[in-house]
């Protein structure tokens, strides 16, 4: 679009289906490079990426002509296909529906990049569910815990997501997109 100038920085977070810890550490670098290629091929800028066995963080510079939900859909679909074709996990790999997206100003980028790079140390102290809940609360995102995570099959119940928000379909849609 001619004469359109934007500066949109978004941290995108999405989880493995059922929050299973199955992304192999040995393949993380290849997964990161692959996702970088997907984002770049959509003419967007991937600023930072990191993953844990159960989730991924991206920091993206988003252009105005790209719908975030379309970009995340493409990243998740292509990376799921890669993981399944390479047989990195036993059974069928899938990402959980939805994602979180949190906006930042240019002056905050260094802190966000450091945060994403230090996921392993960060998660030695805090679970992904705790981290995600804190993001939602810090950014003032209304949420209903029934729609944040699908339960872990045969696992412990999800704790720390007791806050119930308004039933705004806009907020539910934003989290489940």
N, C-alpha and C positions, 0 to 999 in steps of 0.2 A: 504494500500500500504506500503510495507516494505521500510524502509529507507526514508520515506517522513515525513518531519517535517515542520509544518506551524504555523503561528500565525496571524490569520485573524479575525479582529473584525469589525463587520458591524452593524450600526444602520439602521434598516429597518422601514419605515413609510408607512402605507397604510390607506386609507380612506373608510368610509361608502359610498355606492353608492349614488351619488347625493350630497355628503357631508352632508347628513341629520344627525342631532344631535339626534340619537335614541338609542345609547348603554346605557341601564339603569345603573345608578350609583349603584343601589342595587345588580346588577349582575357582576360588574366589577371584583371583587376578584375571583369569580368562573370562569369568562372568562379568566383571567390571569393564573389561575392554569391549566385550560384546555389547553391553548396555550403552556404553559410550558411543559405539558405532550406531546403534539404533537412534539415540538422541541426535547425534550429528547428522544422520541421514534425513532426519525430520527438520533440518536446518535450525536446530536449537543448540544452545551451548551448555554442555555439562561441565560444571565448575568443580564439583567434588562428588565422589562416590565411595561408599564403604558398605560392607555387609557383615552381618553376624549370621550364625547358622539358621536363625529364624526370621530375619527381616533385612531390609535394604534401606539405606538413606541416599538420596540424591540431592544435590544442590544444582538447580537449573536456572540459567538465564533464559527466560521465555519471551519470545517475540509475540507481538499482538495478534498475528495471524494464525496462531496455533492454540487450539483448545487443549487445556491441560489434561482433561479426561481422555482425549484422544491419544495424546502423547503417552500417558501412563498405560492406557490399554495396549498400545503398540509395544511398549517396553515389556510389559508383563507377558503378553502373548508370545513375543519372539523369544524372550529368555526362558519361558516355560518349555517352548519347543526345543530350544538348545539343550536344556537340562535333560529332557526326556529322550531326545535323539542320541545324546552322549551317554545315557544310562548312568548319570552321576548319583542317582538315588535308586533304592529298591522300590519298585512300584511306580505309579504315575505321580509326577510332580505337578503341583499347581500352586498359584498364589491365591491368597484369600481375596474375596471380593473387596473392593473399595481401597481407599488410601487416605492418608492425611497429607495436607499441603499447608505450609506455613510460610508467610511472606516476610521478607527482610529488606532493609535498606542497604545501599551500597556500603555504608560505614560499618555495618554489622558482619560483612562477609568473612573477614579474617577469623572472627570468633566462631562462626558457623562452620567454616572449613576445618578449623581445629577440632571442634566438637565431633564432626563427622569422622575425621581421621582417627580420633581416639575412642572409637566405639568399644573396643575390647576392654580397655581400662575402665571406661564408664560403666559397662555392664558387669564388671566384677562387683560393683556396689549396688546396682539397680537393675531390676528385670525390665524387659521390653514393655510389658503391660504397665508398669509403673512409669516408665519414661513416656510412653504414649499418652497416658492419662495426664501427666504433667504438661505436655505440649498442649493438649486440648484445653486444659484449665488456664495455662499461662496466656494463650492466645484468645481466651474468651469464647471458645467454640462450644455452643450448647450441644450436648450429646445425651443419648439414652444408652446406658451400658448394654442393653439388649442388642444394639446395632453396631457396637464397636468391634467386638471380636466374636467369631463363632467359638463355641466351647472346644477345648482340647478333648479329643476323644479319649476316654479312659484315663484322663488326667485329673489333677486337682482342680477345683473350681477356681475361676478367675477372681482374684480379690483386688481391692483397691479401686474398683470402678463403680462404687455405689451411688455416686451423684446422678440424679435423674434430672434431665433437662425438660424444657418445654417440648411439646410434640410437634414442633415446627417441621413440616415436610422439607423445607429448604435446608435446614441443618442436617436432617437425616440423609437427604440426597447428596449433600456435599461430602459426607463421610463415606457414603457407599458408592459413589460414582465410580 
